[in-house]
Amino acid sequence: MYQLLILAAVMLVGLFIIYTGKNLYKPLEIITKIFVQVAIGAVCIILFNTIASPIDFKLALNPVTAAITGYLGVPGFIALLVIRLVIA
């Protein structure tokens, strides 16, 4: 008797995981894409800071600048450079 209840519970949990897994796939894909873009933006800023260190020109590395560089790409990076030149 208990074996049948355990089997039914396992089947219900399995169906729940399958159902929610299908519904959670798209948001997880979007979140992963955002994290990858921010990481790529951070790497680009780190590389730029390494290359530009002899002339003492650096961009701040924080989540906002990394997200701007990662999401907008080269135009966002150039915009950050222009903003840095105008402010400094």
All heavy atoms as an XYZ file, in Angstrom:
669
protein
N       0.814     -1.187      0.000
C       0.000      0.000      0.000
C       0.865      1.260      0.000
O       0.614      2.182     -0.765
C      -0.923     -0.041      1.226
C      -1.797      1.157      1.360
S      -3.064      1.143      0.096
C      -4.012      2.506      0.541
N       1.887      1.304      0.889
C       2.749      2.480      0.954
C       3.602      2.614     -0.301
O       3.943      3.722     -0.697
C       3.648      2.417      2.198
C       2.873      2.641      3.481
C       2.732      1.619      4.402
C       2.284      3.860      3.737
C       2.021      1.803      5.569
C       1.563      4.057      4.901
C       1.436      3.030      5.817
O       0.728      3.225      6.956
N       3.942      1.499     -0.896
C       4.743      1.553     -2.124
C       3.973      2.247     -3.240
O       4.545      3.014     -4.020
C       5.147      0.153     -2.552
C       6.113     -0.516     -1.616
C       6.375     -1.957     -2.005
O       5.667     -2.522     -2.831
N       7.394     -2.552     -1.385
N       2.677      2.015     -3.312
C       1.847      2.652     -4.326
C       1.748      4.159     -4.069
O       1.810      4.961     -5.006
C       0.457      2.013     -4.338
C      -0.472      2.465     -5.454
C       0.148      2.176     -6.819
C      -1.821      1.788     -5.332
N       1.646      4.559     -2.823
C       1.602      5.983     -2.471
C       2.938      6.663     -2.789
O       2.958      7.784     -3.321
C       1.272      6.165     -0.985
C      -0.192      6.004     -0.606
C      -0.361      6.042      0.903
C      -1.033      7.082     -1.250
N       4.016      5.994     -2.495
C       5.339      6.558     -2.797
C       5.519      6.681     -4.298
O       6.002      7.712     -4.794
C       6.446      5.686     -2.161
C       6.395      5.804     -0.640
C       7.816      6.099     -2.688
C       7.319      4.867      0.089
N       5.100      5.678     -5.050
C       5.193      5.731     -6.508
C       4.349      6.884     -7.066
O       4.788      7.624     -7.947
C       4.756      4.393     -7.121
C       4.795      4.312     -8.642
C       6.228      4.475     -9.137
C       4.198      3.010     -9.116
N       3.148      7.065     -6.550
C       2.278      8.149     -7.006
C       2.900      9.508     -6.668
O       2.863     10.445     -7.485
C       0.901      8.021     -6.373
N       3.490      9.629     -5.485
C       4.123     10.887     -5.094
C       5.317     11.193     -5.984
O       5.507     12.340     -6.413
C       4.552     10.817     -3.632
N       6.121     10.189     -6.280
C       7.275     10.379     -7.157
C       6.820     10.785     -8.552
O       7.406     11.671     -9.182
C       8.151      9.106     -7.192
C       9.187      9.174     -8.297
C       8.821      8.883     -5.847
N       5.752     10.167     -9.037
C       5.230     10.524    -10.360
C       4.704     11.961    -10.378
O       4.929     12.702    -11.338
C       4.142      9.542    -10.790
C       4.682      8.172    -11.143
S       3.422      6.962    -11.525
C       2.608      7.716    -12.905
N       4.013     12.379     -9.326
C       3.512     13.756     -9.251
C       4.656     14.759     -9.194
O       4.620     15.801     -9.861
C       2.591     13.927     -8.047
C       1.192     13.345     -8.199
C       0.423     13.450     -6.889
C       0.446     14.036     -9.314
N       5.678     14.454     -8.418
C       6.843     15.338     -8.344
C       7.537     15.400     -9.700
O       7.946     16.478    -10.153
C       7.817     14.878     -7.228
C       9.140     15.618     -7.320
C       7.190     15.083     -5.865
N       7.654     14.279    -10.370
C       8.259     14.251    -11.702
C       7.474     15.082    -12.700
O       8.045     15.851    -13.476
N       6.158     14.956    -12.695
C       5.325     15.766    -13.590
C       5.449     17.255    -13.270
O       5.489     18.104    -14.164
C       3.867     15.319    -13.500
C       3.537     13.973    -14.142
C       2.103     13.576    -13.849
C       3.781     14.037    -15.637
N       5.509     17.582    -11.970
C       5.673     18.974    -11.563
C       7.000     19.536    -12.060
O       7.060     20.653    -12.575
C       5.588     19.087    -10.036
C       5.771     20.476     -9.535
C       4.754     21.415     -9.656
C       6.963     20.873     -8.942
C       4.916     22.704     -9.201
C       7.135     22.149     -8.481
C       6.108     23.077     -8.608
N       8.061     18.750    -11.944
C       9.380     19.193    -12.408
C       9.380     19.371    -13.920
O       9.915     20.358    -14.434
C      10.473     18.206    -11.948
C      10.669     18.300    -10.440
C      11.785     18.469    -12.685
C      11.580     17.251     -9.860
N       8.768     18.464    -14.630
C       8.706     18.580    -16.096
C       7.911     19.813    -16.489
O       8.320     20.585    -17.359
C       8.109     17.296    -16.721
C       9.093     16.140    -16.595
C       7.746     17.525    -18.183
C       8.520     14.801    -16.987
N       6.773     20.039    -15.847
C       5.932     21.184    -16.191
C       6.625     22.502    -15.873
O       6.657     23.413    -16.701
C       4.598     21.095    -15.449
C       3.706     22.271    -15.702
C       3.068     22.427    -16.928
C       3.506     23.244    -14.733
C       2.262     23.510    -17.178
C       2.709     24.335    -14.970
C       2.081     24.470    -16.202
O       1.287     25.552    -16.443
N       7.176     22.622    -14.679
C       7.840     23.879    -14.317
C       9.152     24.048    -15.061
O       9.568     25.165    -15.324
C       8.089     23.963    -12.797
O       8.880     22.843    -12.392
C       6.797     24.023    -12.033
N       9.804     22.962    -15.404
C      11.057     23.043    -16.158
C      10.848     23.662    -17.525
O      11.649     24.468    -17.987
N       9.755     23.301    -18.172
C       9.456     23.871    -19.480
C       9.130     25.360    -19.360
O       9.477     26.151    -20.219
C       8.294     23.136    -20.135
C       8.654     21.768    -20.627
C       7.475     21.097    -21.284
C       7.856     19.706    -21.764
N       6.735     19.005    -22.364
N       8.449     25.736    -18.290
C       8.071     27.134    -18.104
C       9.233     27.993    -17.609
O       9.221     29.208    -17.794
C       6.905     27.252    -17.131
C       5.618     26.708    -17.710
O       5.469     26.642    -18.922
N       4.708     26.306    -16.858
N      10.204     27.397    -16.961
C      11.332     28.158    -16.427
C      12.512     28.226    -17.391
O      13.468     28.945    -17.135
C      11.800     27.549    -15.102
C      10.835     27.675    -13.942
C      11.395     26.975    -12.718
C      10.546     29.124    -13.625
N      12.442     27.519    -18.502
C      13.578     27.480    -19.417
C      13.841     28.840    -20.050
O      14.976     29.288    -20.104
C      13.337     26.424    -20.507
C      14.435     26.380    -21.526
C      15.671     25.844    -21.201
C      14.255     26.901    -22.801
C      16.696     25.817    -22.127
C      15.266     26.875    -23.732
C      16.487     26.332    -23.384
O      17.502     26.312    -24.287
N      12.812     29.502    -20.523
C      12.990     30.784    -21.214
C      13.554     31.862    -20.279
O      14.498     32.554    -20.655
C      11.651     31.225    -21.843
C      11.786     32.390    -22.759
C      12.584     32.029    -23.986
C      12.536     33.163    -24.983
N      13.383     32.953    -26.126
N      13.015     32.056    -19.071
C      13.614     33.062    -18.181
C      15.066     32.749    -17.815
O      15.891     33.654    -17.741
C      12.719     33.046    -16.942
C      11.426     32.513    -17.414
C      11.761     31.557    -18.512
N      15.385     31.477    -17.605
C      16.761     31.115    -17.292
C      17.679     31.392    -18.475
O      18.826     31.794    -18.302
C      16.847     29.649    -16.876
C      16.306     29.320    -15.495
C      16.367     27.817    -15.246
C      17.061     30.061    -14.426
N      17.174     31.185    -19.687
C      17.954     31.476    -20.882
C      18.245     32.974    -20.989
O      19.368     33.376    -21.307
C      17.180     30.996    -22.110
C      17.901     31.195    -23.408
C      17.074     30.713    -24.593
O      16.146     29.911    -24.404
O      17.367     31.154    -25.722
N      17.255     33.791    -20.677
C      17.435     35.248    -20.731
C      18.419     35.709    -19.664
O      19.313     36.526    -19.929
C      16.076     35.949    -20.581
C      15.203     35.665    -21.801
C      16.249     37.451    -20.397
C      13.764     36.102    -21.656
N      18.293     35.190    -18.447
C      19.197     35.566    -17.357
C      20.628     35.151    -17.691
O      21.575     35.904    -17.457
C      18.724     34.949    -16.021
C      17.424     35.628    -15.580
C      19.786     35.066    -14.945
C      16.739     34.945    -14.429
N      20.798     33.962    -18.250
C      22.131     33.496    -18.634
C      22.730     34.392    -19.701
O      23.913     34.750    -19.635
C      22.060     32.050    -19.146
O      21.471     31.228    -18.146
C      23.429     31.523    -19.499
N      21.920     34.798    -20.673
C      22.400     35.682    -21.736
C      22.845     37.028    -21.169
O      23.877     37.569    -21.560
C      21.302     35.883    -22.779
C      21.739     36.677    -23.966
C      20.636     36.767    -25.005
C      21.101     37.579    -26.189
N      20.063     37.733    -27.199
N      22.094     37.559    -20.211
C      22.461     38.839    -19.584
C      23.781     38.701    -18.834
O      24.664     39.562    -18.937
C      21.337     39.323    -18.652
C      20.125     39.744    -19.484
C      21.807     40.476    -17.773
C      18.877     40.023    -18.668
N      23.938     37.621    -18.066
C      25.191     37.416    -17.325
C      26.385     37.287    -18.266
O      27.458     37.821    -17.983
C      25.105     36.190    -16.419
C      24.390     36.434    -15.122
C      23.443     35.548    -14.672
C      24.661     37.550    -14.358
C      22.784     35.760    -13.478
C      24.010     37.773    -13.164
C      23.062     36.884    -12.722
N      26.206     36.594    -19.375
C      27.301     36.441    -20.343
C      27.663     37.792    -20.952
O      28.840     38.123    -21.091
C      26.921     35.408    -21.431
C      27.886     35.444    -22.590
C      26.859     34.015    -20.832
N      26.655     38.601    -21.288
C      26.931     39.920    -21.859
C      27.659     40.824    -20.870
O      28.597     41.533    -21.242
C      25.634     40.591    -22.311
C      25.050     39.987    -23.558
C      23.745     40.636    -23.960
O      23.052     41.227    -23.136
N      23.409     40.514    -25.229
N      27.255     40.788    -19.612
C      27.932     41.599    -18.595
C      29.366     41.116    -18.399
O      30.290     41.931    -18.257
C      27.144     41.579    -17.267
C      27.935     42.208    -16.137
C      25.810     42.303    -17.438
N      29.575     39.812    -18.416
C      30.935     39.274    -18.278
C      31.806     39.687    -19.455
O      32.970     40.067    -19.272
C      30.888     37.751    -18.162
N      31.263     39.646    -20.663
C      32.032     40.078    -21.841
C      32.355     41.561    -21.741
O      33.473     41.986    -22.049
C      31.257     39.754    -23.134
C      31.239     38.250    -23.351
C      31.865     40.461    -24.340
C      30.331     37.799    -24.477
N      31.395     42.370    -21.281
C      31.650     43.801    -21.084
C      32.742     44.050    -20.056
O      33.600     44.915    -20.242
N      32.734     43.278    -18.967
C      33.766     43.425    -17.941
C      35.138     43.059    -18.489
O      36.127     43.748    -18.214
C      33.423     42.554    -16.731
N      35.203     41.998    -19.270
C      36.481     41.597    -19.868
C      36.996     42.680    -20.812
O      38.192     43.000    -20.821
C      36.346     40.235    -20.585
C      37.557     39.933    -21.446
C      36.124     39.128    -19.575
N      36.100     43.270    -21.591
C      36.517     44.349    -22.505
C      37.061     45.546    -21.738
O      38.079     46.136    -22.132
C      35.343     44.781    -23.378
S      34.869     43.571    -24.610
N      36.412     45.918    -20.644
C      36.891     47.050    -19.849
C      38.230     46.716    -19.204
O      39.135     47.561    -19.161
C      35.840     47.458    -18.803
C      34.628     48.064    -19.516
C      36.413     48.460    -17.810
C      33.468     48.390    -18.602
N      38.387     45.497    -18.712
C      39.666     45.092    -18.113
C      40.778     45.140    -19.155
O      41.882     45.632    -18.877
C      39.545     43.692    -17.472
C      38.673     43.758    -16.231
C      40.916     43.130    -17.130
C      38.296     42.410    -15.662
N      40.498     44.632    -20.352
C      41.514     44.685    -21.419
C      41.856     46.129    -21.783
O      43.033     46.466    -21.967
C      41.027     43.935    -22.654
C      41.024     42.422    -22.556
C      40.368     41.813    -23.788
C      42.424     41.885    -22.387
N      40.844     46.983    -21.876
C      41.111     48.386    -22.192
C      41.941     49.040    -21.094
O      42.894     49.775    -21.385
C      39.806     49.168    -22.383
C      40.032     50.627    -22.583
C      40.443     51.107    -23.813
C      39.868     51.526    -21.542
C      40.676     52.457    -24.006
C      40.096     52.871    -21.721
C      40.503     53.339    -22.959
N      41.601     48.791    -19.831
C      42.362     49.377    -18.724
C      43.804     48.887    -18.725
O      44.724     49.635    -18.393
C      41.692     49.069    -17.389
C      40.452     49.902    -17.163
O      40.256     50.938    -17.804
N      39.612     49.464    -16.258
N      44.025     47.639    -19.106
C      45.385     47.106    -19.177
C      46.169     47.776    -20.299
O      47.332     48.151    -20.118
C      45.341     45.583    -19.414
O      44.584     44.986    -18.370
C      46.735     45.007    -19.433
N      45.521     47.938    -21.446
C      46.203     48.555    -22.590
C      46.431     50.042    -22.364
O      47.480     50.585    -22.727
C      45.388     48.309    -23.881
C      45.405     46.817    -24.222
C      45.929     49.116    -25.040
C      44.430     46.426    -25.307
N      45.462     50.725    -21.748
C      45.553     52.177    -21.570
C      46.258     52.591    -20.283
O      46.379     53.787    -20.020
C      44.158     52.784    -21.596
N      46.751     51.657    -19.506
C      47.413     52.016    -18.256
C      48.696     52.834    -18.448
O      48.985     53.697    -17.609
C      47.686     50.776    -17.415
O      48.571     49.909    -18.076
N      49.482     52.654    -19.521
C      50.677     53.498    -19.680
C      50.356     54.987    -19.862
O      51.146     55.839    -19.482
C      51.366     52.946    -20.934
C      50.895     51.549    -21.045
C      49.506     51.556    -20.497
N      49.186     55.296    -20.408
C      48.837     56.714    -20.571
C      47.926     57.192    -19.444
O      47.383     58.298    -19.508
C      48.171     56.969    -21.948
C      46.912     56.132    -22.108
C      49.148     56.724    -23.076
C      46.105     56.470    -23.338
N      47.747     56.389    -18.425
C      46.987     56.732    -17.219
C      45.546     57.119    -17.545
O      45.028     58.136    -17.080
C      47.692     57.847    -16.445
C      47.213     57.921    -14.998
O      46.874     56.859    -14.456
O      47.180     59.030    -14.452
N      44.904     56.327    -18.364
C      43.494     56.528    -18.708
C      42.752     55.240    -18.400
O      43.063     54.187    -18.951
C      43.344     56.873    -20.196
C      41.941     57.246    -20.574
C      41.448     58.508    -20.312
C      41.103     56.332    -21.184
C      40.151     58.858    -20.656
C      39.810     56.663    -21.533
C      39.333     57.935    -21.267
N      41.781     55.296    -17.494
C      41.069     54.092    -17.074
C      39.580     54.356    -17.033
O      39.139     55.462    -16.761
C      41.541     53.634    -15.705
C      42.977     53.187    -15.693
C      43.348     52.590    -14.365
C      44.824     52.280    -14.400
N      45.161     50.965    -14.022
N      38.825     53.311    -17.324
C      37.378     53.333    -17.149
C      37.047     52.603    -15.856
O      37.685     51.614    -15.510
C      36.671     52.614    -18.299
C      36.565     53.337    -19.618
C      35.928     52.434    -20.661
C      35.749     54.594    -19.468
N      36.040     53.092    -15.165
C      35.614     52.426    -13.935
C      34.976     51.089    -14.294
O      34.200     50.995    -15.243
C      34.628     53.292    -13.189
N      35.325     50.084    -13.543
C      34.742     48.758    -13.754
C      33.721     48.512    -12.649
O      34.080     48.298    -11.492
C      35.814     47.667    -13.736
C      35.310     46.240    -13.894
C      34.583     46.077    -15.220
C      36.450     45.256    -13.807
N      32.454     48.608    -12.997
C      31.359     48.298    -12.084
C      30.250     47.630    -12.889
O      30.333     47.556    -14.117
C      30.877     49.561    -11.351
C      30.458     50.657    -12.294
O      29.680     50.425    -13.205
N      30.974     51.864    -12.079
N      29.234     47.111    -12.241
C      28.192     46.386    -12.984
C      27.499     47.238    -14.057
O      27.127     46.713    -15.111
C      27.198     45.964    -11.902
C      27.998     45.889    -10.665
C      29.043     46.959    -10.790
N      27.347     48.535    -13.818
C      26.657     49.383    -14.794
C      27.499     49.550    -16.060
O      26.999     49.376    -17.175
C      26.311     50.750    -14.171
C      25.722     51.679    -15.209
C      25.358     50.577    -13.002
N      28.784     49.868    -15.908
C      29.622     50.053    -17.092
C      29.828     48.733    -17.826
O      29.871     48.702    -19.056
C      30.985     50.661    -16.716
O      31.629     49.826    -15.763
C      30.829     52.064    -16.170
N      29.941     47.642    -17.082
C      30.078     46.334    -17.724
C      28.805     45.970    -18.487
O      28.870     45.436    -19.599
C      30.393     45.262    -16.685
N      27.640     46.296    -17.926
C      26.383     46.009    -18.609
C      26.218     46.878    -19.852
O      25.767     46.396    -20.897
C      25.206     46.222    -17.658
N      26.605     48.149    -19.757
C      26.511     49.037    -20.921
C      27.421     48.526    -22.035
O      27.015     48.436    -23.190
C      26.864     50.490    -20.536
C      25.763     51.076    -19.669
C      27.087     51.351    -21.767
C      26.095     52.423    -19.073
N      28.642     48.187    -21.695
C      29.576     47.693    -22.701
C      29.129     46.347    -23.259
O      29.193     46.115    -24.465
C      30.983     47.560    -22.101
O      31.379     48.824    -21.586
C      31.986     47.110    -23.142
N      28.653     45.463    -22.406
C      28.226     44.145    -22.868
C      26.969     44.195    -23.702
O      26.849     43.497    -24.705
N      26.013     45.019    -23.315
C      24.739     45.055    -24.023
C      24.814     45.878    -25.310
O      24.309     45.467    -26.344
C      23.644     45.618    -23.116
C      22.278     45.588    -23.734
C      21.611     44.380    -23.922
C      21.649     46.743    -24.139
C      20.368     44.342    -24.507
C      20.398     46.715    -24.718
C      19.759     45.510    -24.894
O      18.526     45.478    -25.484
N      25.459     47.043    -25.250
C      25.514     47.915    -26.424
C      26.700     47.633    -27.330
O      26.737     48.107    -28.462
C      25.525     49.381    -25.987
C      24.276     49.863    -25.246
C      24.459     51.294    -24.799
C      23.047     49.708    -26.099
N      27.691     46.940    -26.806
C      28.855     46.596    -27.620
C      29.782     47.777    -27.825
O      29.993     48.597    -26.932
N      30.337     47.892    -29.021
C      31.316     48.936    -29.339
C      30.725     50.342    -29.190
O      31.376     51.219    -28.614
C      31.907     48.709    -30.754
C      32.830     49.841    -31.143
C      32.650     47.385    -30.807
N      29.504     50.604    -29.665
C      28.959     51.956    -29.467
C      28.822     52.333    -27.988
O      29.083     53.474    -27.605
C      27.587     51.904    -30.144
C      27.697     50.826    -31.144
C      28.633     49.815    -30.548
N      28.431     51.387    -27.154
C      28.338     51.656    -25.723
C      29.696     51.915    -25.109
O      29.852     52.786    -24.245
N      30.693     51.168    -25.557
C      32.058     51.364    -25.069
C      32.576     52.744    -25.464
O      33.170     53.457    -24.652
C      32.968     50.264    -25.611
C      34.363     50.328    -25.086
C      34.645     49.960    -23.792
C      35.401     50.762    -25.899
C      35.936     50.011    -23.306
C      36.687     50.821    -25.428
C      36.955     50.442    -24.118
N      32.328     53.135    -26.703
C      32.757     54.464    -27.165
C      32.015     55.553    -26.395
O      32.604     56.583    -26.031
C      32.556     54.592    -28.691
C      33.538     53.655    -29.410
C      32.736     56.024    -29.161
C      33.306     53.537    -30.898
N      30.731     55.335    -26.122
C      29.973     56.305    -25.335
C      30.567     56.455    -23.932
O      30.671     57.579    -23.414
C      28.511     55.889    -25.248
N      30.972     55.354    -23.321
C      31.617     55.434    -22.008
C      32.937     56.202    -22.087
O      33.270     56.990    -21.184
C      31.860     54.044    -21.441
C      30.632     53.287    -20.957
C      31.006     51.860    -20.578
C      29.994     53.999    -19.787
N      33.702     55.980    -23.164
C      34.954     56.722    -23.336
C      34.703     58.217    -23.486
O      35.400     59.040    -22.888
C      35.722     56.194    -24.544
C      36.344     54.822    -24.429
C      36.967     54.398    -25.743
C      37.363     54.782    -23.310
N      33.694     58.577    -24.269
C      33.368     59.995    -24.471
C      32.909     60.623    -23.160
O      33.321     61.721    -22.808
C      32.304     60.153    -25.583
C      31.765     61.567    -25.621
C      32.878     59.754    -26.924
N      32.071     59.915    -22.428
C      31.598     60.427    -21.127
C      32.783     60.614    -20.189
O      32.890     61.626    -19.485
C      30.551     59.492    -20.526
C      29.267     59.542    -21.343
C      30.263     59.827    -19.073
C      28.255     58.463    -20.987
N      33.702     59.670    -20.177
C      34.895     59.771    -19.316
C      35.751     60.968    -19.715
O      36.261     61.680    -18.848
C      35.699     58.473    -19.417
C      37.055     58.483    -18.753
C      36.901     58.453    -17.233
N      38.160     58.149    -16.622
C      39.008     59.075    -16.151
N      38.723     60.324    -16.243
N      40.128     58.713    -15.592
N      35.893     61.222    -21.016
C      36.688     62.373    -21.473
C      35.998     63.689    -21.137
O      36.665     64.659    -20.780
C      36.939     62.279    -22.979
C      37.918     61.199    -23.412
C      37.918     61.071    -24.928
C      39.299     61.524    -22.907
N      34.681     63.740    -21.225
C      33.946     64.978    -20.937
C      33.977     65.275    -19.447
O      34.162     66.420    -19.040
C      32.499     64.872    -21.462
C      31.648     66.023    -20.956
C      32.488     64.833    -22.977
N      33.794     64.265    -18.633
C      33.761     64.468    -17.171
C      35.155     64.781    -16.633
O      35.307     65.628    -15.771
C      33.155     63.243    -16.463
C      31.663     63.173    -16.772
C      33.371     63.304    -14.969
C      30.978     61.967    -16.208
N      36.157     64.127    -17.130
C      37.522     64.333    -16.623
C      38.072     65.579    -17.224
O      38.349     66.568    -16.871
C      38.412     63.179    -17.013
